[in-house]
């Protein structure tokens, strides 16, 4: 029974991560965050690539969890790593937006 609860929590956290990733993707594509320097352009491209990678990983984990009845320790670890990576991306995006607004 504990695996079901863990699986349910993991699904909820992954769905929230997906929403966060989509929100960041929308914001970074916005004209408000157009880079004004070469360094900002490189940072924006790096962030976009990281967003795409995390979205693909998120979809893969969601599909796996929706298709299985049990949560293996490796998958639980993958979910936790993915959540951590999403929060780090969110921090990186916040740093980018602060640098972007200073150069405007």
N, CA, C and O atoms as CSV, one atom per row, in Angstrom:
chain,resi,resn,atom,element,x,y,z
A,1,UNK,N,N,0.826,-1.203,0.000
A,1,UNK,CA,C,0.000,0.000,0.000
A,1,UNK,C,C,0.859,1.252,0.000
A,1,UNK,O,O,0.459,2.278,-0.550
A,2,UNK,N,N,2.032,1.179,0.609
A,2,UNK,CA,C,2.894,2.345,0.676
A,2,UNK,C,C,3.353,2.778,-0.716
A,2,UNK,O,O,3.475,3.974,-0.980
A,3,UNK,N,N,3.608,1.822,-1.606
A,3,UNK,CA,C,4.015,2.162,-2.958
A,3,UNK,C,C,2.950,2.953,-3.692
A,3,UNK,O,O,3.271,3.853,-4.469
A,4,UNK,N,N,1.693,2.631,-3.456
A,4,UNK,CA,C,0.605,3.360,-4.110
A,4,UNK,C,C,0.615,4.822,-3.671
A,4,UNK,O,O,0.454,5.728,-4.488
A,5,UNK,N,N,0.808,5.041,-2.365
A,5,UNK,CA,C,0.851,6.421,-1.876
A,5,UNK,C,C,2.055,7.154,-2.447
A,5,UNK,O,O,1.938,8.303,-2.875
A,6,UNK,N,N,3.208,6.499,-2.455
A,6,UNK,CA,C,4.399,7.114,-3.021
A,6,UNK,C,C,4.203,7.401,-4.507
A,6,UNK,O,O,4.599,8.458,-4.998
A,7,UNK,N,N,3.594,6.461,-5.216
A,7,UNK,CA,C,3.341,6.640,-6.637
A,7,UNK,C,C,2.410,7.826,-6.848
A,7,UNK,O,O,2.636,8.636,-7.747
A,8,UNK,N,N,1.386,7.934,-6.048
A,8,UNK,CA,C,0.437,9.030,-6.163
A,8,UNK,C,C,1.126,10.375,-5.900
A,8,UNK,O,O,0.902,11.346,-6.623
A,9,UNK,N,N,1.955,10.420,-4.870
A,9,UNK,CA,C,2.688,11.649,-4.562
A,9,UNK,C,C,3.643,12.008,-5.697
A,9,UNK,O,O,3.762,13.171,-6.082
A,10,UNK,N,N,4.315,10.999,-6.219
A,10,UNK,CA,C,5.248,11.240,-7.321
A,10,UNK,C,C,4.526,11.767,-8.556
A,10,UNK,O,O,5.002,12.692,-9.215
A,11,UNK,N,N,3.384,11.179,-8.864
A,11,UNK,CA,C,2.609,11.667,-10.011
A,11,UNK,C,C,2.213,13.129,-9.823
A,11,UNK,O,O,2.320,13.931,-10.751
A,12,UNK,N,N,1.755,13.472,-8.618
A,12,UNK,CA,C,1.362,14.851,-8.334
A,12,UNK,C,C,2.531,15.807,-8.467
A,12,UNK,O,O,2.394,16.889,-9.038
A,13,UNK,N,N,3.682,15.412,-7.941
A,13,UNK,CA,C,4.865,16.268,-8.025
A,13,UNK,C,C,5.340,16.423,-9.465
A,13,UNK,O,O,5.746,17.510,-9.878
A,14,UNK,N,N,5.289,15.340,-10.222
A,14,UNK,CA,C,5.697,15.416,-11.630
A,14,UNK,C,C,4.745,16.288,-12.438
A,14,UNK,O,O,5.177,17.025,-13.324
A,15,UNK,N,N,3.456,16.209,-12.139
A,15,UNK,CA,C,2.498,17.052,-12.848
A,15,UNK,C,C,2.726,18.529,-12.522
A,15,UNK,O,O,2.585,19.384,-13.397
A,16,UNK,N,N,3.077,18.833,-11.272
A,16,UNK,CA,C,3.406,20.218,-10.916
A,16,UNK,C,C,4.681,20.667,-11.613
A,16,UNK,O,O,4.768,21.803,-12.079
A,17,UNK,N,N,5.674,19.779,-11.687
A,17,UNK,CA,C,6.914,20.105,-12.396
A,17,UNK,C,C,6.628,20.411,-13.864
A,17,UNK,O,O,7.204,21.337,-14.437
A,18,UNK,N,N,5.745,19.635,-14.459
A,18,UNK,CA,C,5.393,19.857,-15.868
A,18,UNK,C,C,4.777,21.244,-16.060
A,18,UNK,O,O,5.094,21.944,-17.021
A,19,UNK,N,N,3.913,21.626,-15.156
A,19,UNK,CA,C,3.290,22.964,-15.228
A,19,UNK,C,C,4.350,24.046,-15.078
A,19,UNK,O,O,4.337,25.037,-15.807
A,20,UNK,N,N,5.266,23.858,-14.134
A,20,UNK,CA,C,6.349,24.825,-13.933
A,20,UNK,C,C,7.203,24.933,-15.192
A,20,UNK,O,O,7.532,26.038,-15.624
A,21,UNK,N,N,7.561,23.804,-15.779
A,21,UNK,CA,C,8.385,23.807,-16.988
A,21,UNK,C,C,7.682,24.500,-18.148
A,21,UNK,O,O,8.303,25.268,-18.882
A,22,UNK,N,N,6.391,24.234,-18.315
A,22,UNK,CA,C,5.640,24.892,-19.383
A,22,UNK,C,C,5.564,26.400,-19.152
A,22,UNK,O,O,5.661,27.185,-20.095
A,23,UNK,N,N,5.394,26.792,-17.907
A,23,UNK,CA,C,5.323,28.212,-17.559
A,23,UNK,C,C,6.658,28.907,-17.859
A,23,UNK,O,O,6.681,29.996,-18.434
A,24,UNK,N,N,7.760,28.274,-17.468
A,24,UNK,CA,C,9.078,28.850,-17.737
A,24,UNK,C,C,9.316,28.929,-19.243
A,24,UNK,O,O,9.843,29.924,-19.742
A,25,UNK,N,N,8.926,27.883,-19.963
A,25,UNK,CA,C,9.103,27.871,-21.430
A,25,UNK,C,C,8.339,29.024,-22.072
A,25,UNK,O,O,8.856,29.687,-22.971
A,26,UNK,N,N,7.133,29.263,-21.623
A,26,UNK,CA,C,6.328,30.362,-22.158
A,26,UNK,C,C,6.984,31.705,-21.851
A,26,UNK,O,O,7.054,32.580,-22.714
A,27,UNK,N,N,7.460,31.861,-20.629
A,27,UNK,CA,C,8.081,33.124,-20.233
A,27,UNK,C,C,9.385,33.376,-20.978
A,27,UNK,O,O,9.643,34.501,-21.406
A,28,UNK,N,N,10.212,32.343,-21.141
A,28,UNK,CA,C,11.503,32.551,-21.793
A,28,UNK,C,C,11.333,32.870,-23.276
A,28,UNK,O,O,12.181,33.537,-23.870
A,29,UNK,N,N,10.246,32.398,-23.871
A,29,UNK,CA,C,9.961,32.720,-25.270
A,29,UNK,C,C,9.310,34.089,-25.429
A,29,UNK,O,O,9.128,34.563,-26.550
A,30,UNK,N,N,8.964,34.720,-24.324
A,30,UNK,CA,C,8.322,36.028,-24.345
A,30,UNK,C,C,9.320,37.102,-24.762
A,30,UNK,O,O,10.515,36.996,-24.488
A,31,UNK,N,N,8.822,38.119,-25.415
A,31,UNK,CA,C,9.685,39.228,-25.823
A,31,UNK,C,C,10.243,39.989,-24.623
A,31,UNK,O,O,11.216,40.729,-24.769
A,32,UNK,N,N,9.658,39.825,-23.460
A,32,UNK,CA,C,10.133,40.521,-22.262
A,32,UNK,C,C,11.528,40.079,-21.846
A,32,UNK,O,O,12.239,40.821,-21.169
A,33,UNK,N,N,11.919,38.882,-22.245
A,33,UNK,CA,C,13.205,38.338,-21.816
A,33,UNK,C,C,14.165,38.137,-22.983
A,33,UNK,O,O,14.968,37.203,-22.984
A,34,UNK,N,N,14.077,39.015,-23.967
A,34,UNK,CA,C,15.002,38.951,-25.086
A,34,UNK,C,C,16.391,39.345,-24.601
A,34,UNK,O,O,16.539,40.349,-23.905
A,35,UNK,N,N,17.401,38.575,-24.956
A,35,UNK,CA,C,18.757,38.888,-24.506
A,35,UNK,C,C,19.312,40.133,-25.198
A,35,UNK,O,O,19.047,40.386,-26.373
A,36,UNK,N,N,20.087,40.897,-24.436
A,36,UNK,CA,C,20.685,42.109,-24.997
A,36,UNK,C,C,22.208,41.995,-25.090
A,36,UNK,O,O,22.871,42.893,-25.609
A,37,UNK,N,N,22.755,40.895,-24.591
A,37,UNK,CA,C,24.193,40.661,-24.687
A,37,UNK,C,C,24.433,39.237,-25.168
A,37,UNK,O,O,23.538,38.392,-25.150
A,38,UNK,N,N,25.652,38.999,-25.592
A,38,UNK,CA,C,26.020,37.657,-26.051
A,38,UNK,C,C,25.891,36.640,-24.917
A,38,UNK,O,O,25.407,35.529,-25.130
A,39,UNK,N,N,26.321,37.018,-23.721
A,39,UNK,CA,C,26.243,36.108,-22.573
A,39,UNK,C,C,24.790,35.761,-22.251
A,39,UNK,O,O,24.478,34.610,-21.947
A,40,UNK,N,N,23.908,36.748,-22.317
A,40,UNK,CA,C,22.496,36.479,-22.049
A,40,UNK,C,C,21.888,35.594,-23.137
A,40,UNK,O,O,21.055,34.734,-22.852
A,41,UNK,N,N,22.310,35.811,-24.385
A,41,UNK,CA,C,21.821,34.967,-25.470
A,41,UNK,C,C,22.231,33.515,-25.234
A,41,UNK,O,O,21.421,32.603,-25.400
A,42,UNK,N,N,23.497,33.302,-24.845
A,42,UNK,CA,C,23.975,31.948,-24.577
A,42,UNK,C,C,23.237,31.332,-23.386
A,42,UNK,O,O,22.904,30.146,-23.402
A,43,UNK,N,N,22.986,32.131,-22.370
A,43,UNK,CA,C,22.247,31.639,-21.205
A,43,UNK,C,C,20.829,31.248,-21.591
A,43,UNK,O,O,20.315,30.220,-21.151
A,44,UNK,N,N,20.201,32.078,-22.418
A,44,UNK,CA,C,18.831,31.776,-22.852
A,44,UNK,C,C,18.796,30.468,-23.639
A,44,UNK,O,O,17.907,29.643,-23.431
A,45,UNK,N,N,19.744,30.276,-24.526
A,45,UNK,CA,C,19.785,29.037,-25.314
A,45,UNK,C,C,20.031,27.824,-24.418
A,45,UNK,O,O,19.423,26.772,-24.611
A,46,UNK,N,N,20.918,27.974,-23.445
A,46,UNK,CA,C,21.177,26.899,-22.495
A,46,UNK,C,C,19.901,26.551,-21.716
A,46,UNK,O,O,19.568,25.378,-21.548
A,47,UNK,N,N,19.199,27.573,-21.249
A,47,UNK,CA,C,17.961,27.348,-20.496
A,47,UNK,C,C,16.911,26.659,-21.358
A,47,UNK,O,O,16.214,25.760,-20.888
A,48,UNK,N,N,16.795,27.073,-22.611
A,48,UNK,CA,C,15.806,26.455,-23.499
A,48,UNK,C,C,16.118,24.977,-23.724
A,48,UNK,O,O,15.216,24.141,-23.752
A,49,UNK,N,N,17.407,24.665,-23.885
A,49,UNK,CA,C,17.794,23.271,-24.064
A,49,UNK,C,C,17.517,22.460,-22.804
A,49,UNK,O,O,17.060,21.320,-22.879
A,50,UNK,N,N,17.792,23.047,-21.662
A,50,UNK,CA,C,17.552,22.355,-20.399
A,50,UNK,C,C,16.047,22.150,-20.180
A,50,UNK,O,O,15.627,21.103,-19.687
A,51,UNK,N,N,15.248,23.139,-20.544
A,51,UNK,CA,C,13.796,23.012,-20.438
A,51,UNK,C,C,13.308,21.854,-21.307
A,51,UNK,O,O,12.528,21.017,-20.853
A,52,UNK,N,N,13.767,21.810,-22.548
A,52,UNK,CA,C,13.350,20.736,-23.456
A,52,UNK,C,C,13.744,19.364,-22.910
A,52,UNK,O,O,12.964,18.415,-22.984
A,53,UNK,N,N,14.954,19.264,-22.363
A,53,UNK,CA,C,15.425,18.000,-21.798
A,53,UNK,C,C,14.559,17.589,-20.603
A,53,UNK,O,O,14.181,16.425,-20.475
A,54,UNK,N,N,14.251,18.546,-19.739
A,54,UNK,CA,C,13.451,18.239,-18.550
A,54,UNK,C,C,12.007,17.904,-18.908
A,54,UNK,O,O,11.398,17.044,-18.272
A,55,UNK,N,N,11.458,18.565,-19.911
A,55,UNK,CA,C,10.091,18.246,-20.345
A,55,UNK,C,C,10.036,16.817,-20.876
A,55,UNK,O,O,9.103,16.074,-20.571
A,56,UNK,N,N,11.035,16.433,-21.671
A,56,UNK,CA,C,11.072,15.060,-22.204
A,56,UNK,C,C,11.212,14.047,-21.071
A,56,UNK,O,O,10.537,13.017,-21.072
A,57,UNK,N,N,12.077,14.330,-20.111
A,57,UNK,CA,C,12.254,13.427,-18.972
A,57,UNK,C,C,10.976,13.342,-18.142
A,57,UNK,O,O,10.599,12.271,-17.667
A,58,UNK,N,N,10.321,14.483,-17.976
A,58,UNK,CA,C,9.084,14.525,-17.206
A,58,UNK,C,C,8.015,13.668,-17.866
A,58,UNK,O,O,7.341,12.884,-17.198
A,59,UNK,N,N,7.861,13.816,-19.177
A,59,UNK,CA,C,6.855,13.033,-19.898
A,59,UNK,C,C,7.160,11.547,-19.810
A,59,UNK,O,O,6.252,10.728,-19.665
A,60,UNK,N,N,8.439,11.199,-19.898
A,60,UNK,CA,C,8.836,9.800,-19.801
A,60,UNK,C,C,8.514,9.231,-18.423
A,60,UNK,O,O,7.970,8.132,-18.317
A,61,UNK,N,N,8.841,9.963,-17.385
A,61,UNK,CA,C,8.539,9.505,-16.025
A,61,UNK,C,C,7.037,9.410,-15.780
A,61,UNK,O,O,6.566,8.455,-15.162
A,62,UNK,N,N,6.289,10.396,-16.261
A,62,UNK,CA,C,4.833,10.355,-16.096
A,62,UNK,C,C,4.240,9.137,-16.800
A,62,UNK,O,O,3.401,8.433,-16.238
A,63,UNK,N,N,4.680,8.895,-18.029
A,63,UNK,CA,C,4.171,7.737,-18.771
A,63,UNK,C,C,4.503,6.436,-18.067
A,63,UNK,O,O,3.674,5.528,-18.009
A,64,UNK,N,N,5.711,6.341,-17.532
A,64,UNK,CA,C,6.096,5.130,-16.813
A,64,UNK,C,C,5.212,4.931,-15.578
A,64,UNK,O,O,4.679,3.844,-15.358
A,65,UNK,N,N,5.063,5.988,-14.779
A,65,UNK,CA,C,4.294,5.860,-13.539
A,65,UNK,C,C,2.821,5.570,-13.804
A,65,UNK,O,O,2.179,4.843,-13.046
A,66,UNK,N,N,2.294,6.135,-14.870
A,66,UNK,CA,C,0.884,5.882,-15.192
A,66,UNK,C,C,0.667,4.458,-15.688
A,66,UNK,O,O,-0.441,3.928,-15.605
A,67,UNK,N,N,1.727,3.841,-16.205
A,67,UNK,CA,C,1.594,2.502,-16.782
A,67,UNK,C,C,2.021,1.369,-15.877
A,67,UNK,O,O,2.024,0.213,-16.299
A,68,UNK,N,N,2.381,1.671,-14.643
A,68,UNK,CA,C,2.836,0.614,-13.734
A,68,UNK,C,C,2.062,0.665,-12.429
A,68,UNK,O,O,1.505,1.696,-12.052
A,69,UNK,N,N,2.042,-0.469,-11.755
A,69,UNK,CA,C,1.346,-0.533,-10.476
A,69,UNK,C,C,2.279,-0.345,-9.286
A,69,UNK,O,O,1.830,-0.128,-8.161
A,70,UNK,N,N,3.575,-0.430,-9.544
A,70,UNK,CA,C,4.512,-0.288,-8.441
A,70,UNK,C,C,5.599,0.718,-8.782
A,70,UNK,O,O,5.936,0.934,-9.946
A,71,UNK,N,N,6.122,1.312,-7.756
A,71,UNK,CA,C,7.178,2.301,-7.905
A,71,UNK,C,C,8.471,1.692,-7.383
A,71,UNK,O,O,8.621,1.452,-6.184
A,72,UNK,N,N,9.394,1.447,-8.292
A,72,UNK,CA,C,10.675,0.866,-7.911
A,72,UNK,C,C,11.585,1.945,-7.328
A,72,UNK,O,O,11.445,3.123,-7.655
A,73,UNK,N,N,12.513,1.542,-6.468
A,73,UNK,CA,C,13.408,2.535,-5.853
A,73,UNK,C,C,14.164,3.386,-6.875
A,73,UNK,O,O,14.370,4.580,-6.655
A,74,UNK,N,N,14.578,2.780,-7.987
A,74,UNK,CA,C,15.297,3.552,-9.013
A,74,UNK,C,C,14.413,4.640,-9.612
A,74,UNK,O,O,14.874,5.760,-9.834
A,75,UNK,N,N,13.153,4.321,-9.874
A,75,UNK,CA,C,12.237,5.309,-10.430
A,75,UNK,C,C,11.926,6.397,-9.410
A,75,UNK,O,O,11.805,7.570,-9.762
A,76,UNK,N,N,11.797,6.006,-8.150
A,76,UNK,CA,C,11.567,6.993,-7.099
A,76,UNK,C,C,12.745,7.957,-7.031
A,76,UNK,O,O,12.561,9.164,-6.870
A,77,UNK,N,N,13.947,7.423,-7.153
A,77,UNK,CA,C,15.150,8.255,-7.159
A,77,UNK,C,C,15.169,9.160,-8.396
A,77,UNK,O,O,15.541,10.329,-8.296
A,78,UNK,N,N,14.776,8.634,-9.551
A,78,UNK,CA,C,14.710,9.440,-10.778
A,78,UNK,C,C,13.723,10.594,-10.621
A,78,UNK,O,O,13.991,11.713,-11.059
A,79,UNK,N,N,12.591,10.316,-10.000
A,79,UNK,CA,C,11.580,11.357,-9.785
A,79,UNK,C,C,12.146,12.455,-8.885
A,79,UNK,O,O,11.999,13.641,-9.180
A,80,UNK,N,N,12.785,12.062,-7.798
A,80,UNK,CA,C,13.358,13.054,-6.889
A,80,UNK,C,C,14.447,13.878,-7.570
A,80,UNK,O,O,14.530,15.088,-7.361
A,81,UNK,N,N,15.276,13.235,-8.377
A,81,UNK,CA,C,16.312,13.950,-9.119
A,81,UNK,C,C,15.676,14.933,-10.101
A,81,UNK,O,O,16.142,16.064,-10.241
A,82,UNK,N,N,14.624,14.507,-10.771
A,82,UNK,CA,C,13.938,15.367,-11.735
A,82,UNK,C,C,13.329,16.586,-11.041
A,82,UNK,O,O,13.405,17.701,-11.558
A,83,UNK,N,N,12.737,16.377,-9.894
A,83,UNK,CA,C,12.154,17.488,-9.136
A,83,UNK,C,C,13.246,18.482,-8.752
A,83,UNK,O,O,13.059,19.693,-8.869
A,84,UNK,N,N,14.373,17.971,-8.297
A,84,UNK,CA,C,15.503,18.827,-7.934
A,84,UNK,C,C,15.999,19.612,-9.154
A,84,UNK,O,O,16.266,20.810,-9.057
A,85,UNK,N,N,16.118,18.946,-10.282
A,85,UNK,CA,C,16.564,19.614,-11.516
A,85,UNK,C,C,15.583,20.714,-11.942
A,85,UNK,O,O,16.000,21.768,-12.422
A,86,UNK,N,N,14.307,20.471,-11.769
A,86,UNK,CA,C,13.296,21.468,-12.127
A,86,UNK,C,C,13.427,22.702,-11.245
A,86,UNK,O,O,13.348,23.827,-11.739
A,87,UNK,N,N,13.624,22.505,-9.954
A,87,UNK,CA,C,13.786,23.648,-9.057
A,87,UNK,C,C,15.080,24.409,-9.338
A,87,UNK,O,O,15.118,25.634,-9.216
A,88,UNK,N,N,16.134,23.695,-9.710
A,88,UNK,CA,C,17.382,24.367,-10.080
A,88,UNK,C,C,17.186,25.187,-11.356
A,88,UNK,O,O,17.707,26.296,-11.467
A,89,UNK,N,N,16.442,24.648,-12.311
A,89,UNK,CA,C,16.145,25.395,-13.532
A,89,UNK,C,C,15.354,26.655,-13.203
A,89,UNK,O,O,15.611,27.723,-13.758
A,90,UNK,N,N,14.404,26.523,-12.308
A,90,UNK,CA,C,13.600,27.670,-11.902
A,90,UNK,C,C,14.506,28.765,-11.308
A,90,UNK,O,O,14.320,29.946,-11.600
A,91,UNK,N,N,15.472,28.376,-10.486
A,91,UNK,CA,C,16.432,29.341,-9.931
A,91,UNK,C,C,17.289,29.962,-11.030
A,91,UNK,O,O,17.525,31.170,-11.029
A,92,UNK,N,N,17.754,29.137,-11.967
A,92,UNK,CA,C,18.555,29.654,-13.085
A,92,UNK,C,C,17.750,30.645,-13.920
A,92,UNK,O,O,18.277,31.667,-14.358
A,93,UNK,N,N,16.479,30.342,-14.137
A,93,UNK,CA,C,15.636,31.254,-14.906
A,93,UNK,C,C,15.443,32.571,-14.160
A,93,UNK,O,O,15.461,33.639,-14.772
A,94,UNK,N,N,15.263,32.503,-12.862
A,94,UNK,CA,C,15.125,33.726,-12.062
A,94,UNK,C,C,16.390,34.571,-12.173
A,94,UNK,O,O,16.310,35.790,-12.323
A,95,UNK,N,N,17.552,33.933,-12.101
A,95,UNK,CA,C,18.813,34.666,-12.270
A,95,UNK,C,C,18.884,35.316,-13.651
A,95,UNK,O,O,19.303,36.466,-13.783
A,96,UNK,N,N,18.471,34.572,-14.677
A,96,UNK,CA,C,18.472,35.104,-16.041
A,96,UNK,C,C,17.567,36.325,-16.150
A,96,UNK,O,O,17.941,37.324,-16.765
A,97,UNK,N,N,16.384,36.251,-15.558
A,97,UNK,CA,C,15.453,37.372,-15.666
A,97,UNK,C,C,16.004,38.602,-14.940
A,97,UNK,O,O,15.813,39.728,-15.401
A,98,UNK,N,N,16.679,38.396,-13.819
A,98,UNK,CA,C,17.283,39.529,-13.102
A,98,UNK,C,C,18.394,40.165,-13.930
A,98,UNK,O,O,18.479,41.390,-14.022
A,99,UNK,N,N,19.239,39.342,-14.528
A,99,UNK,CA,C,20.317,39.873,-15.381
A,99,UNK,C,C,19.742,40.556,-16.613
A,99,UNK,O,O,20.240,41.591,-17.055
A,100,UNK,N,N,18.696,39.969,-17.157
A,100,UNK,CA,C,18.058,40.517,-18.354
A,100,UNK,C,C,17.441,41.882,-18.058
A,100,UNK,O,O,17.537,42.795,-18.877
A,101,UNK,N,N,16.816,42.024,-16.909
A,101,UNK,CA,C,16.187,43.309,-16.584
A,101,UNK,C,C,17.216,44.376,-16.255
A,101,UNK,O,O,16.951,45.560,-16.464
A,102,UNK,N,N,18.392,43.993,-15.742
A,102,UNK,CA,C,19.455,44.964,-15.464
A,102,UNK,C,C,20.047,45.527,-16.744
A,102,UNK,O,O,20.468,46.683,-16.784
A,103,UNK,N,N,20.079,44.704,-17.799
A,103,UNK,CA,C,20.676,45.144,-19.060
A,103,UNK,C,C,19.696,45.865,-19.967
A,103,UNK,O,O,20.082,46.341,-21.035
A,104,UNK,N,N,18.456,45.955,-19.572
A,104,UNK,CA,C,17.458,46.618,-20.425
A,104,UNK,C,C,17.475,48.102,-20.256
A,104,UNK,O,O,16.698,48.806,-20.901
